[in-house]
Amino acid sequence: MLFRRITLGILLLLYTLVLAEAYFRVFDPQALMPRYITSTPWGVRGNIPNARYWNHTPEVDVEYRINNQGLRADRSIPLHKPPGTCRVAVFGDSFFFGIELQLPETFEGQLERRLREAGFRAEVLNFSVGGFGTAEMLQNFTGFGQQFEPDVVIFSWDDSDVQDNVRSGLFRLNDGQLQPADSKYLPGVKTSDWLMRFRLYRAIADHSEFYSFIREKAGLLIKRQIWKSGKSSPNSAPVEQTNIGGEAAEEESNAEKKRAALELSSALLLRAHDVVSAQGADFYVVEIPYKLSRVRVRPSVNALSSDVQSHIKVVGTSAALNKAARPDLKLYFETGQGHLTPVGVGILVDETMKKLHSSPQLAACAAPPLQ
């Protein structure tokens, strides 16, 4: 009797899962965007070395190829750069990793092509990992990326970095001074590493639209709950709620969290600038604006401190994207996770090239003019 009940329960569960999968495939198609992430010796997440996997949406079918070092690349990269060649190291989240883009269409791929066309002997290395904030980019550079002897280092910046930097807990502000807080931030990695050992799980993660829906919704819910729970910079003063209504108190509390988070993010960018400059490399920050509609984006760098704006070479891109936007042109994908299209990335590269032409480090790698 017990065996029969267990069997019926398993069959009912399988029937429900199959029905749910069929529903999403027919009535509410989901983008298939698996994440191949693992831990690294430097304490943050990294791309699984030698991984090969696909991303399917109604707009794109993309194969991701990760080299043996965890970089999105078709080849292994020697630590020491070739003589006479400059290296540009790119650190970012999914926008710079190139989600929804073929390798030549990514920021890395387009930037390397443009630099070579402009006469620079340069190669661009992509150290980006989906979901990264500035704190993780900085730890990725100090623990790994600097070994590749970059001459130019580029960090991305978008609105999601503000909360990501708080959530990671890697750094904190103490009386205005940036300090290390934790050496590791590996959310869900142990569970993911265990699951990835099973071929059945990989097949589900790669091909199930129902699983993709559940994973994305659960991830967003967890992030929002962490933010609402009040996990923010330890330097944040408690918000006084006496004689303030409930909604007003919540609004003031949220404003205080955001202010503290922006201070932390600005301090992290300044620290990154100092660390990179101490290595003799040029440091740039490239803005990833927030899409409001097909014809309008919102700047993401304006909220950063005046010190960041004055001390760091920031590549603003929102004005160029707004100028190029028109109803019949997609600058962002619309059926996946809203990343930049090859056209949108090309505009970011255009604006970045305007800044890089004055880079002292890249000047040493400019090919001599033809006689």
N, C-alpha and C positions, 0 to 999 in steps of 0.2 A: 504493500500500500504506500509506504513512504517513498520507495523507488519510483512508483508511478507518479506521485505528486511532484517529485523533483524533476522527472522527465517532462511532465506537462508544463512545469514552471519554466524550464529551459526552452522548450518549444515556443511557449508564449512570448518569452523574452526575445527570441530570435525573430518571431513573426513581427513583433512590435518594431524591432530595429530595421528589418527589411521594409516594412511599411513606411517608417519614417524616412529611410533613405529614398524610397520611391517618391514620396511626397516632395522632398526637396529637389530631386532631379526633374520632376515634371512641373511643379507649381512655383517653386522658389529656389532656383539654381544658386548654388554657393560657389564662390571662388575656392579652388583647391590650392592652398598655399602652405604646404608643410614647412615645419621649422626643424632644421638639422643643427642643433645647438648642443654644445657640451661644455665642460669646465676647462680652464687653462691653468697652468702653473702660476700665473700672475694674478689669480684670484677673481677674474671676471669671466663671463661667458665668451665662447668662441665658436666659430663654425667648425663642424666636424670635418677633420682632415680627410681628403680623398672622397668626399661625398659627391654623389650624382643624383639629382632629383629634379622633378618637374613642377611647374606652376601652371595651372590651367584656369583661365577665366573666359568669359564670352569675348574678351578683346584680345587676349594673348595666350600663347603656349610657349613657355620659356623653360629651357634647361639650365639649371645651375650647376656649375662645375667648381669644386673647391680643391685647391692643390694640397699637397702633403703638409703644408705649413698652416692651413686654415684660412688662406687668402682666396678670394674669388679670382682665380687665374687659371690659365691652361698649362702653366709650367711651374716648376719649382724655381724660387728666386734665390740666388746666392746672396749671402749676407753682405759681401763686399761688392760695391757697384763697379761696373766696367770703367776703365780709365777714360777720362774725358766725358763721362756721362753724368748728368744730374738726375737725382731722384726726387720725385714728388710723392709724399706719403699722405694718403687720404684716410681720414678717420671720421666715421659717422654712423648713422643708424640705417634703417632699411632704404632710405632715399639714396644714400651714397653706396650702399651695398648693391643697389640696382634691382630691387624687387620689381617684377613685371617687365624687366628689360633684358634683352640679349646682351652678352658681354660687350660687343662693340658699341652698344647704345648707351651704356652706363656713363656716369660722370667720369669715372676713371678712363674708360675707353675713348670717349670723345675728347677729353682733355689731352690725353697722350697724343692722339692724332693731330690735334690743333697745334700743340707745342712743336711737334716735328715738322708740320707744314710751315710753321713760323721760323724754322731754322735752328731750333734748340735740340741738342742731343740729350734727350730726356726720356725717362721711363716713369710711369705712374703706377704706384702700388696701392692696392685697395685693402685696408685693414678694417673695413666697416663690418658691423654685426647688427642685425635687426634688433631693435629695442634699446640700443645704447643711448645713454645720456652723456653729458660732458664729462662727468666723473669717471665713467667707464672708458671713455675715449682717452682720457689722461692716463689712466692706469694701463691701458693697452699700449700707449706710446712708451711709457717709462719701463714697462715690464717686457716689451716685445719689439715694438716698431722701431725704436731708436737704434736697435742692432743693425738695421739695414742701411744706416748712414744717409738718412734723407737730407736733402739740401733745402727743401721746402716742405712744410707740414700744413695741411689744410684740415680744419675741423668744420663739420656742418653745424648749423644751429637752426632749430625749429621750436615751435611752441611746446612740444611734448618734452623737451629737455628740462623744462622747469620742474615738472613733477618727477621726472626720472632721476634727477640729481638728488632730490630729497629722499625718494624711495630707496635708492641704493644704499644710503647710510655710509658711504665710503669716506665722506668728508663732512666736517661741520664748521660753523663759524663760532668762535669763542672770543667775545669782546672785539668783534670785527676782524679777527685773524683766522685765516683758513687753517684747519688742522685735520690730520688723518683721524678717522673715527673707527673704521673697520677695515680689515685687510681683504675681505672677501665679500662679494655679492653674487650669489649663484642661485637665484630663485628657480625652484622646480627642476634643477639640473639632475639631481640624484634620481628622481623619479623618471625623468626623460631618458637618462642613460640606461636605466634598468629596462624600460619599455623598448628602447631601440634595439635591445638584444634579440627581440622576437620578430621574426619575419612577418607573422600575422599582423602585429601592431603596425609595422612599417607599411604594410599593404593598406591597412585601414587609414592611416594618417595620410598616405599619398592619394587615395582614391575615394574616400567616403565624404560626401557632401554633408551628411548629417553630423559626422564627427567634426568636420571643419566648422560648422555652425556652433556646436556646443563649445568647442575649444575657444573660438573667438569671443563668444558671449561671456564665457567664464573668465577669460583673461581680463576683459574690460571691467567686469564686475569686481574682481579682486583688486585691480588698480584703483578703482573708485573708492572702494571700502577702505583701503589703506590710506588714501588721501583724506577721506572724511574722518577717519579715526584720530587724526591729529598728529600723525607721524610727520614732523617737520623739523626744521633746523633747531638744534638744542639752544641756539642763541635767541630764539624767538621768545619774546616776553609773553606771559599769559594775558589773554584779552580780558579786560575788565567788563563784566556783564551786569553789574549792579544797575538797576533802574533802566535797563534796556529790554525792549520786547524781544520775544523769542526769535522772530525773523530778523530783526535788526542785529541781534547778537550774533546770529549765524553769519549774516553778511559781513559783519565786522571781523569775525573770526576768520572767514575765508579770505578777506582782504589782507589780514595780517599774515596768514599762511603764504599767500602769493607774494607779498612783499619780502618776507624772509627767504622764500624760495628763489626769488629773483636776485637777492643779495648773494645768496650762496652760488648761484649760477654765474653771476658776474665775477665773483672771486675765483671760481674755478677756471674761467676763461683767462683771467689775468695770470693765474698760476701756470696754466698751460703755456701762455706766451713766454713767461719767464723761463720755464723748463726747456722749451724748444730753443729759445734764443741762447741759452747757456750751452746748448749743443752746437751752436754756430749755424743754425738753420733759420730760415724766414718762416714766420707764422701768419696764417690767414684764417679767417672765419667766413664761411659762405652761408648766406641766409637761404633757408628753405621757407618761403612764405606759406601762409595758411589759405587754402582755397575756399572762397566764399561762394563762387559760382563759376560757370565756364568763362565769364568775361571779367572776373574781379578776384583779386587775391588781397590778403591782409598782411602787412609787414610783420615780421617776427622779431626784428632786432631792436625796434624802437624802445622796448621795455628794458633793455640792458642799461647798466649804469653809464654815466658820462665818462668814467675812467676807461671802460671798455671801448666806448666810441672814440676816445681820443688817443688811446695807447695801442690799440690793436687794429690791424689792417682788416677791416670788415668789408666784405663784398656784398653790397646790397643788391638784391635782385628783384624786389617786388615791383619797382617802377618799370623795369624792362618787361616783366611778365604782364603787367597791366597794359602796357603799351601794345604788346603783341596780341593780347587776347581779343578774340572775336567769336561770335556765336557758332561759326562753322569750323572752329579749330579747337582740338582738345590739347590742352597743356597738361592736364592731369587725367589719368584713367578714371573711369566712372563706374565700372562694374566689379573691380577687384577691391583693393585697399586704398585707392586714391593716390597712388604715387605718380610722379611726373612721367609724362610720355617722353619719347626721344626728342620731340620738338621742345618740350619744356626744359629738359636737361640741357639741350643745346643752348638755350638762352642763359642758363646758369653758367655754362662754360664760356659763352661770349663775355659775360661780365667779369668772370674770373680772369680770363686772358688779359683784359684791360689792366688789371692790377699786376699780374705776373710779369708783364713786359718791363716793369720797373724793379723787379726783384734783383738785388745784388748777387744773390747766389746763382740764379739762373743765367745771369749775364756771362758768367764764366764758362757756360756750356753752349753759348751761341756759336753756331757754325760760322767760320769766316766768310765774308761776302765773296762771290765769284769774281775773278779778275777778268 
